[in-house]
Structure formats: structure tokens, C-alpha cells
Amino acid sequence: MMQYLRRNMKWIFAFVAVCFIATIFFVWGMGKTAFRDTTQGAYAIVNGQEITEYEFDAEWNKVKEAQAIDDSLPEFQVLMYKKQILSNMITEQLIKSYIAKSSIKLNKEDDSKLKTYIRLISQYELKRDFKNLDDRSFNFVKQRAVQMLLQEKLGKSIVEQSKVSDTETREEYFRNNEKRKFRYAAFYAKNFIMRSVVKPEEISKYYNDKKESFKAPARYKVQYILGNMTSEKAEVLFKSATEKKDLSVPAKLNGFSVKNAEFSQQELVSETDFETSEEIKKIAKDLSIGEISKPVKVKKGYLILRYTGSVPEAYLPLEVVKQGIEAALKSEKALPYAEMEAEKVFKLIKEDKKSFEEAVKSLPVVDTNFVKFEESIKGVENVTQFNMAGFALIKPGDISKLVKSNNGYYLIKLLDIKSPTPAQFEKEKDKLKETLVSKKQKELQYEFIAALKKTAKIVDNSEKVFRQEIPAVE
């Protein structure tokens, strides 16, 4: 029975996009609480139809039980769950409103399935035989069954539009699995830097305009001992270090060395011998200058830390960053020269005055391995644009137009093509077709829901009502 329901409900589950809810029914434990009146406020209003606090709480309780959510769940995750639940309920109401106005109706052919749904809803939701329901309960169950069937019909109408032909499947397969080999010439701006001149006032202006990017964050300094020792020995070492207010002497007496490290809130500690340098930040967080931490067990033994001081945030002096600024400005100024050279070479090839190899012999030239359309190519910037240009070429020997990268231009020549065999396609076409159909269904479902939301009048109070539940952090 339940398998029958699940099989016929699959399009409803996908269509409503309830990501983590095990059932589409809004009412939890309908036999006990489904008909209770409520005057509580609306969490959302969809085309004039309220989603009440009571309805939401019923759905939330259902999700908590289905997902085994307890009170230990962090507040931000609770908030995430609740927002998703309300979003799903809004989507469900949009679909119900659409169905009510549409030409989707039940017919005589649906009678048998309707009876089955009524029986299953009564059995699995109310835990009772539908023949024993009173009129009010039966009418409610029938209403739910009708709504389920109508949603199923709507979902199937979307599915009918998601068909993918054999030709589309073949084209997609060969496009994804064809491999190509390229030769490309690189017109990098850095190769034309000698033509660039940067004046001192330009460097100063750049520094002042982007001064915030030259701010060094506050840095924190620590000393530490890390050693493979027993907890008792670590405690003795800690007590000795605390008495002497220093790590050096106790460390030396026990055969350990003292090491230094620095970190900021934005950066992890570099060059430490820990499993993770986040350990330093956690331990040092509550220490005062000169204070020594108690031994902390880490993967490589016990860690004892002494906080030695801090360096406040400050702007790096112009003298320190001047060289880097000058290099950046030169590269920026060199880009037009790279473009001019690239256009010159492209023109020579296009007008058949020189071959590709003759025209680019003074430039960096690279032959790639065979690559698929979505694969990256080592050393190539803007690989998406590069591959789009390369895979647009028709036959070996064809040459692309100029392809812009972050720091220059590329000119691409197609060297060779490796196409998958028909046998490979026949072996994989069914699986690919299924993937393409699923992708098309999701796209159509998303577009349909987006269109409903665009034309609907929706009041979503989730930010207001959920924020009230979580106290502000002091």
C-alpha cells in the first residue's frame, strides 16, 4: 500500500521541493488536532490565505520528529529549518491557489485512485479505517486526497514537457565527451612591461585611493612548548613555568625547545608543528600578556602557551608597498600593448600573410593535452572563455579570435579532435538521457514556481516572527 502511494507521489515531492520533510501533509496527527480552531497570527499570507502560527507549529513538530531534532540543535540551525519549512508551506499554498484557478480537474478515471488515497490517508495518518470515520473527518480526508491527486496531475504536466530526444542526448554526449588538443600563443601583459612608465605621483595616488587594502591587521605573539609527554609531566612543566613566568628554563630542563609564532584574527598561524594552528588561537583567546596557559592535549602531545604581546593594526608605509604598487601599475599599463600585439598577429594570420607558427614564433607558445569542454587547462586563465573559443572551432587547423584573460590575450589553434565512439554512446545514452530529463524537470519546476511567486501577493513574516524567538547576543 505504502509503496503504491510513494510511487504515485514522487512528482509531488519533487514539485513542491520539500527538501527535508518526509511528507507533504500539513496536519500532524489529524485525528487529534486537525479540526481545532485557532486565532493565532499569520506567519505568512499567500494571495489572502493565511499560514497561521498553529499550522506552522504543527509542521515544525512533524519535522522535529521526522528528523529527530532535539533541544541541543544550535539556534542558527533551528532558524534555518524554520525558514525552509515556511518557504515550503508558501510554495504549497501557491500551488493550491494555481490549481484552484486552473483547468486541472478530476475525472471518472481518477475515482479508483481517489478511493485508494482516501484509504491510505485514513490508515496511515488517522490510524483508522476510512469506513469508521465520521462525516467531518471523512470530508477532510477526501479533501486532502483530492488535493494530492490534483498536484500529481500538475506535476505530470510538467514532466510531459521535460522530454529529451535521442538527438539532444547524442549532441550532449558528444559535446561532453569529445576531447580536443590546442596550441595557443599567449600575449601576457608582463612581457610588455618594459614599455610601461609609472610616475611617482601615480604610485602615491594608487596608495591613497586603495589605502584600506594596505592595512595590516593586529597581530598576536605567543611562545609555546609542544611535546610528547604524560599529563603529569605536562602539569609539572606548567607549574614550573608559571612560577618563573617564563617557558625557557622549564623547557630546557625537560628537554624541550621554546618556539615562537604570530597570528591575526584573519590568518592562521604559519610554520607551526601542530595538526591545526587554530589550536593556538583558541588557547590564546582568553590569556593576558605574560600569562601561561594550562597544558592542552593535542594530537602530537601536550601544548603549553605563553601570550607575549600584540601589534596593533596599522597601515603599511608607502615605502614598504611601493614596489608592489609599481609592478601592478606597470602591468595595468602594459595590457593595451599586449592587445595591440595580439591584434597585429591575428591580422597577419587572418590575411594569410603568415602562418600561425610564423606569426607567433617570438611569443610563449604552448601545446595542451587532450581536454574535454569542462576541463581546466594548466596555466590558462579564464579557462571557460578559452574552452568556449577552442570548442567553437570546426576542424583541425582552424584558429580562434582573440580570447581575453585577466593579464593578457590568447590566440588558439585547434590541433586535433578525439570523438567518442558510437559504441560508447550506446552504452551510456540511457543514463545520460535520464540525467538530462531530471535536469529539465528541475529547471521547469523552478521556472514555474518563480512565475507563481512573481504574480502572487505574498507577505512573509519569517524575519520578524523568528527573530523574536532568538535573543540578541550581548
C-alpha positions in Angstrom: 0.0 0.0 0.0 2.6 2.5 1.1 4.8 1.7 -1.9 1.8 2.5 -4.2 1.4 5.9 -2.5 5.1 6.7 -2.7 5.2 5.7 -6.4 2.4 8.0 -7.3 3.5 10.8 -5.1 7.1 11.2 -6.5 6.2 14.1 -8.7 4.5 15.9 -5.8 7.6 15.5 -3.7 9.9 16.8 -6.4 7.5 19.6 -7.5 6.9 21.1 -4.1 10.6 20.8 -3.4 10.3 19.9 0.2 14.0 19.3 0.9 13.9 17.6 4.2 10.3 17.0 5.0 9.2 13.3 4.8 5.5 14.0 3.9 3.5 16.8 2.2 0.7 16.7 4.7 0.5 19.9 6.8 -1.6 18.5 9.6 0.3 16.3 12.1 -1.9 13.8 14.0 -5.0 14.8 12.2 -7.2 12.6 14.3 -6.4 14.6 17.4 -5.8 18.2 16.4 -6.8 18.7 12.8 -10.0 20.5 13.5 -9.0 22.7 16.4 -9.9 26.4 15.8 -7.1 28.9 16.1 -6.9 32.7 16.2 -3.2 32.9 16.3 -1.4 35.3 14.0 -0.2 34.6 10.4 3.4 33.7 9.7 2.7 34.4 6.0 -0.2 35.4 3.8 -0.3 34.0 0.3 -2.9 35.5 -2.0 -5.0 36.4 1.0 -4.7 32.9 2.5 -3.0 32.9 6.0 -0.4 30.4 7.1 -1.1 30.6 10.8 1.3 30.1 13.8 -0.7 27.0 14.7 -0.3 25.4 11.2 3.4 26.2 11.2 3.9 24.7 14.7 2.2 21.5 13.6 4.6 21.3 10.6 7.6 22.1 12.8 6.7 19.4 15.3 6.3 17.0 12.4 9.8 17.8 11.1 11.4 17.6 14.5 10.0 14.1 15.0 11.0 13.0 11.4 14.5 14.4 11.7 15.0 13.5 15.4 15.7 17.2 16.2 16.2 17.9 19.9 16.8 20.9 22.1 20.6 20.7 21.6 20.4 21.9 18.0 22.2 25.3 17.6 19.8 28.3 17.3 21.0 29.2 13.9 20.2 25.7 12.6 16.8 25.9 14.1 16.2 29.2 12.3 17.4 27.7 9.1 15.0 24.7 9.4 12.1 27.0 10.3 12.7 29.4 7.3 12.8 26.4 5.0 9.6 25.0 6.4 7.8 28.2 5.9 9.2 28.6 2.4 7.8 25.1 1.6 4.4 26.0 3.0 4.3 29.2 1.0 5.1 27.2 -2.2 2.5 24.6 -1.3 -0.1 27.3 -0.9 0.9 28.9 -4.3 0.4 25.5 -6.0 -3.0 25.1 -4.3 -4.1 28.5 -5.5 -2.9 27.8 -9.0 -4.8 24.5 -9.1 -8.0 26.1 -7.9 -7.9 28.6 -10.8 -6.7 26.2 -13.4 -8.5 23.7 -15.7 -6.9 20.7 -13.8 -9.8 18.6 -12.7 -10.5 15.1 -11.6 -12.4 12.7 -13.9 -14.1 9.3 -13.7 -10.8 7.6 -14.4 -9.4 9.1 -11.2 -12.1 7.6 -9.0 -10.2 4.4 -8.2 -7.1 6.2 -7.3 -9.0 8.7 -5.2 -10.5 5.8 -3.2 -7.0 4.4 -2.7 -5.7 7.7 -1.5 -8.6 8.1 0.9 -8.0 4.7 2.4 -4.2 5.2 2.7 -4.5 8.7 4.3 -7.0 7.4 6.8 -5.0 4.4 7.6 -1.5 6.0 7.9 -2.5 9.4 9.2 -5.6 8.9 11.3 -4.7 5.2 12.1 -8.3 4.3 11.4 -10.3 2.6 8.7 -12.0 5.2 6.5 -15.3 3.4 6.8 -15.3 4.2 10.6 -14.7 8.0 10.1 -17.4 10.5 11.0 -18.7 12.8 8.2 -16.4 15.7 9.1 -13.3 13.6 9.3 -14.1 11.8 6.1 -14.7 15.0 4.2 -11.4 16.4 5.4 -9.5 13.2 4.3 -11.3 13.3 1.0 -10.2 17.0 0.5 -6.6 16.0 1.2 -6.8 13.1 -1.2 -8.3 15.3 -4.0 -5.6 17.9 -3.4 -2.9 15.2 -3.7 -4.3 13.9 -7.0 -4.6 17.4 -8.4 -1.0 18.2 -7.5 0.0 14.9 -9.1 -1.7 15.8 -12.3 0.1 19.2 -12.3 3.4 17.5 -11.6 2.8 15.1 -14.5 2.0 18.0 -16.9 5.4 19.5 -16.1 7.0 16.0 -16.6 5.4 15.8 -20.1 7.3 19.0 -21.1 10.6 17.5 -19.9 11.1 15.0 -22.7 14.6 14.8 -24.2 15.0 13.5 -27.8 17.6 11.0 -28.9 19.2 13.7 -31.0 19.5 16.1 -27.9 21.0 13.2 -25.9 23.6 12.4 -28.7 24.6 16.1 -29.0 25.0 16.5 -25.3 27.1 13.2 -25.0 29.5 14.1 -27.8 29.8 17.7 -26.6 30.7 16.5 -23.1 33.0 13.6 -24.1 34.8 15.0 -27.2 38.4 15.8 -26.5 40.5 18.4 -28.2 44.1 19.4 -28.3 45.1 23.0 -28.8 48.2 25.1 -29.5 47.9 28.6 -28.1 50.0 31.8 -28.2 50.0 33.9 -25.0 50.2 37.7 -25.2 50.9 38.4 -21.5 51.0 42.0 -20.2 54.1 41.1 -18.2 56.0 40.6 -21.5 55.4 44.3 -22.4 56.1 45.9 -19.1 59.3 47.5 -20.4 57.1 49.8 -22.5 55.3 51.0 -19.4 56.4 54.0 -17.4 54.9 54.8 -13.9 55.4 58.2 -12.3 55.9 58.7 -8.5 52.7 60.7 -8.3 50.7 57.7 -9.8 52.1 55.4 -7.1 51.1 57.9 -4.4 47.6 58.2 -5.8 47.1 54.5 -6.1 48.3 54.1 -2.5 45.9 56.8 -1.2 42.9 55.5 -3.2 43.3 51.9 -2.0 44.8 52.6 1.4 42.4 50.3 3.2 43.8 47.4 1.3 47.3 48.1 2.7 46.1 47.9 6.4 47.9 45.2 8.3 45.6 43.6 10.9 46.5 43.4 14.6 48.9 40.5 15.2 49.3 38.4 18.4 52.6 36.9 19.6 53.0 33.7 21.5 55.6 31.3 22.7 54.8 27.6 23.1 56.1 24.2 24.1 54.8 21.2 22.3 56.0 17.7 23.4 55.0 14.1 23.6 54.7 13.8 27.4 52.4 12.4 30.1 49.7 14.6 31.6 51.6 14.5 34.9 54.8 15.8 33.3 53.0 18.5 31.5 51.4 19.7 34.7 54.8 19.8 36.4 56.3 21.8 33.5 53.3 24.2 33.6 53.7 24.9 37.3 57.4 25.5 36.9 56.8 27.9 34.0 54.1 29.7 36.0 56.4 30.2 39.0 59.3 31.5 36.8 56.9 33.4 34.5 58.9 32.0 31.6 58.9 28.9 29.4 62.7 28.8 28.6 64.2 27.4 31.7 61.5 24.6 32.4 61.6 23.7 28.7 65.4 23.3 28.7 65.4 21.3 31.9 62.9 18.9 30.4 64.5 18.6 27.0 62.0 20.7 25.0 62.5 23.8 22.9 60.5 27.0 23.0 59.1 28.2 19.7 57.6 31.5 18.7 54.5 32.2 16.5 52.3 35.1 15.4 48.8 35.2 14.1 45.9 37.5 13.4 42.2 37.0 13.6 42.1 36.7 9.8 45.1 34.4 9.4 46.0 31.1 10.8 49.4 30.6 12.4 52.1 29.7 9.9 55.0 27.4 10.3 53.8 25.5 13.4 54.2 21.9 14.1 50.5 21.4 15.1 47.9 19.4 13.4 46.0 22.7 13.1 47.1 26.1 14.0 43.6 27.1 15.1 44.6 25.4 18.4 46.8 28.4 19.2 44.1 30.9 18.6 41.6 29.1 20.8 44.0 28.8 23.7 45.4 32.3 23.4 42.0 33.9 23.2 41.5 34.5 27.0 45.1 35.0 28.0 46.6 38.2 29.3 50.1 39.4 28.3 52.6 37.2 30.0 50.0 34.6 31.1 50.7 30.9 30.6 48.0 28.5 29.6 47.4 25.2 31.3 48.5 22.1 29.3 46.2 21.3 26.5 46.1 17.8 24.9 46.6 18.0 21.1 47.3 15.3 18.5 51.1 15.5 18.9 51.2 15.6 22.7 50.7 18.5 25.2 50.8 22.2 24.3 51.7 24.9 26.8 51.3 28.5 25.6 52.6 31.9 26.8 51.0 35.1 25.3 53.8 37.6 24.9 52.1 40.6 23.3 50.4 42.1 20.3 51.0 44.5 17.5 48.1 46.9 16.8 46.6 47.2 13.3 48.4 49.8 11.1 48.7 51.0 7.6 51.8 49.6 5.8 54.1 52.5 4.9 54.2 53.5 1.2 57.9 52.6 1.2 57.1 49.0 2.0 54.4 48.5 -0.7 55.8 50.9 -3.3 57.5 48.2 -5.3 54.3 46.1 -5.5 52.2 49.1 -6.5 54.6 50.0 -9.2 54.5 46.4 -10.6 50.7 46.4 -10.6 50.5 49.8 -12.4 53.1 48.7 -15.0 51.2 45.5 -15.7 47.9 47.5 -16.0 49.6 49.9 -18.4 51.2 47.0 -20.4 47.8 45.4 -21.1 47.0 47.7 -24.1 50.4 46.9 -25.6 49.6 43.2 -25.3 46.3 43.8 -27.0 47.9 45.8 -29.8 50.5 43.0 -30.4 47.7 40.3 -30.3 45.6 42.2 -32.9 48.6 42.7 -35.1 49.5 39.0 -35.1 45.8 38.0 -35.6 45.6 40.3 -38.6 48.7 38.7 -40.2 47.2 35.2 -39.9 43.7 36.3 -41.0 45.0 37.9 -44.1 47.2 34.8 -44.9 50.4 36.8 -44.7 51.8 34.4 -42.2 51.0 31.0 -40.8 50.1 30.7 -37.1 53.5 29.3 -36.3 55.4 32.0 -38.2 53.3 34.8 -36.7 53.7 33.7 -33.0 57.3 32.4 -33.1 58.6 35.2 -30.8 55.8 34.6 -28.2 55.2 32.0 -25.5 53.5 29.1 -27.3 52.0 26.0 -25.5 50.5 22.7 -26.8 47.9 21.4 -24.4 46.9 17.8 -23.7 43.6 16.5 -25.0 40.9 18.1 -22.8 37.1 18.0 -22.6 35.0 21.1 -22.7 34.6 21.4 -19.0 38.1 20.5 -18.0 40.7 23.1 -16.9 43.9 23.7 -18.7 47.1 24.2 -16.6 48.4 27.7 -16.8 45.3 29.1 -18.7 43.4 32.0 -17.1 39.7 32.4 -17.9 39.5 28.8 -18.9 35.8 29.0 -19.6 36.2 31.6 -22.3 39.3 29.8 -23.6 37.4 26.5 -24.0 34.3 28.2 -25.5 36.5 29.7 -28.2 38.5 26.5 -28.7 35.5 24.2 -28.9 33.7 26.5 -31.3 36.4 25.7 -33.9 35.2 23.3 -36.5 38.2 21.4 -37.8 42.0 21.0 -37.0 43.9 23.9 -38.3 41.2 26.5 -37.5 42.2 29.5 -35.5 40.1 31.3 -32.9 39.6 35.0 -32.4 41.5 36.7 -29.6 40.5 35.5 -26.2 40.9 37.9 -23.3 42.4 36.7 -20.0 43.0 38.6 -16.7 46.5 39.6 -17.7 46.6 39.4 -21.5 45.2 37.6 -24.5 45.3 34.1 -26.2 45.2 33.1 -29.8 44.1 29.4 -30.2 44.8 26.9 -32.9 42.9 23.6 -33.0 45.4 20.7 -33.4 43.3 17.6 -33.1 39.9 16.1 -32.2 39.1 12.8 -30.5 35.5 11.9 -30.7 33.9 9.2 -28.5 32.8 6.1 -30.4 29.2 5.2 -31.2 29.6 2.1 -29.0 30.5 4.3 -26.0 27.4 6.5 -26.7 25.1 3.5 -26.9 26.4 2.2 -23.6 25.8 5.4 -21.7 22.9 7.1 -23.6 20.1 5.8 -21.3 21.8 7.1 -18.1 22.6 10.4 -19.7 19.1 10.8 -21.0 17.7 10.2 -17.5 20.1 12.9 -16.2 19.0 15.4 -18.8 15.3 14.7 -18.2 15.8 15.2 -14.5 17.7 18.4 -15.1 15.0 19.7 -17.4 12.3 18.8 -14.9 14.0 20.8 -12.2 14.5 23.8 -14.4 10.8 23.8 -15.5 9.7 23.3 -11.9 11.9 26.2 -10.7 10.6 28.5 -13.5 7.0 27.5 -12.7 7.3 28.3 -9.0 9.3 31.5 -9.8 6.4 32.6 -12.1 3.8 31.9 -9.4 5.8 33.9 -6.9 6.2 36.8 -9.3 2.4 37.1 -9.9 1.4 36.3 -6.3 0.8 38.6 -3.4 3.0 37.2 -0.6 3.5 38.6 2.9 6.4 36.7 4.5 6.7 37.5 8.2 9.5 34.9 8.9 12.2 37.5 9.6 10.0 39.2 12.2 8.5 36.2 13.9 11.6 34.1 14.0 13.9 36.9 15.2 11.7 37.3 18.2 12.5 33.7 19.3 16.2 34.2 19.4 17.7 36.6 22.0 20.2 39.1 20.7 23.9 38.4 21.6 25.3 40.9 24.0 
